[in-house]
Amino acid sequence: QVQLVESGGSSVQPGGSLRLSCAASRNIFSFGTMGWYRQHPGKQRELVAQITSAGSTTYASSVEGRFTISRNNAKNTVSLQMNSLKPEDTAVYYCRADWGLADYWGQGTQVTVSS
């Protein structure tokens, strides 16, 4: 079993920055792809960014150049640095991890971008 706990969500003004962190309950060295997803009210969850075990990254076009995903195997964390935030980035952000034949999700953290 794997538990993922997100942190770092908050309210911020447009143009601001936030850093989300996801802590895993076990060593992530053996994990496959890890990623961040978000869900806007009334909409389906969507991929924001993901990083493979080899360090390859993928970003949604809407966040390319503004968000950076990173993975720290020593600290068992995956982070999402979010810069130049926009009101449309407001959502609940979820961490996801592939491990073995299953995937695991965190409980989510709220990000609100508003003036």
C-alpha positions in Angstrom: 0.0 0.0 0.0 1.0 3.6 -0.7 -0.2 6.7 0.9 0.4 10.1 -0.8 -0.1 13.3 1.1 -0.2 16.6 -0.7 0.7 20.0 0.8 1.3 23.6 -0.2 -2.1 24.5 -1.6 -3.2 28.0 -0.7 -4.8 31.2 -2.0 -2.6 33.5 -4.1 -3.0 36.5 -6.4 -2.7 36.2 -10.2 1.0 36.3 -11.1 2.0 34.7 -7.9 3.8 31.4 -7.2 3.1 28.3 -5.1 5.0 25.1 -4.6 3.0 21.9 -4.1 4.6 18.8 -2.5 3.6 15.2 -2.4 5.1 12.9 0.3 4.9 9.2 -0.2 4.7 6.7 2.6 7.4 4.5 1.1 10.6 4.8 -1.0 9.6 6.1 -4.4 12.8 4.8 -6.1 10.7 1.8 -7.2 7.8 3.9 -8.3 7.0 4.4 -12.0 5.5 7.6 -13.3 4.4 10.2 -10.8 2.3 13.1 -11.6 0.1 16.0 -10.7 -3.5 16.3 -11.8 -6.1 18.9 -11.1 -9.9 19.1 -11.1 -11.9 22.2 -11.7 -15.4 22.3 -10.2 -17.8 20.2 -12.3 -15.1 19.0 -14.7 -13.1 15.9 -15.1 -9.7 15.5 -13.5 -6.9 16.4 -16.0 -3.2 15.9 -16.2 -1.0 18.8 -15.2 2.5 17.3 -15.3 4.1 14.0 -14.9 7.6 12.6 -14.4 8.9 9.2 -15.1 11.3 7.1 -13.0 14.0 8.2 -15.5 13.2 11.9 -15.0 11.4 12.5 -18.3 8.7 15.1 -17.9 5.4 15.9 -19.7 3.3 19.0 -19.2 -0.2 20.1 -20.2 0.0 22.8 -22.8 -1.8 25.2 -20.5 1.0 25.1 -17.9 4.0 24.6 -20.2 6.7 27.1 -19.3 5.0 28.1 -16.0 5.0 24.9 -14.0 7.9 22.6 -13.2 7.6 19.1 -11.8 10.5 17.5 -9.9 11.1 14.3 -8.1 13.4 13.6 -5.1 13.9 9.9 -4.5 16.0 10.6 -1.4 13.1 12.5 0.3 10.3 10.4 -1.3 8.6 13.5 -2.6 7.4 14.9 -5.9 6.9 18.6 -6.2 5.2 21.0 -8.5 6.6 24.6 -8.7 3.9 26.8 -10.1 4.8 30.3 -11.3 2.8 33.0 -13.1 -0.4 31.6 -11.7 -3.7 32.5 -13.4 -7.3 32.4 -12.2 -7.9 29.4 -14.4 -5.3 27.5 -12.4 -7.8 27.4 -9.6 -8.6 23.8 -8.8 -8.0 20.9 -6.5 -4.6 19.4 -7.2 -3.9 15.7 -6.8 -0.8 13.7 -6.7 -0.7 10.3 -8.4 1.9 7.5 -8.4 2.3 4.3 -10.3 3.6 1.4 -8.3 3.4 -2.2 -9.3 0.2 -2.9 -11.1 -1.8 -0.2 -9.3 -1.9 3.6 -9.2 -2.4 5.6 -6.0 -3.8 9.1 -5.4 -3.5 11.6 -2.7 -6.5 13.4 -1.1 -5.9 16.7 -3.0 -5.0 20.2 -2.0 -6.9 23.4 -3.0 -5.2 26.1 -5.1 -7.1 29.3 -5.5 -5.9 32.1 -7.7 -7.8 35.3 -7.2 -7.4 39.0 -6.8 
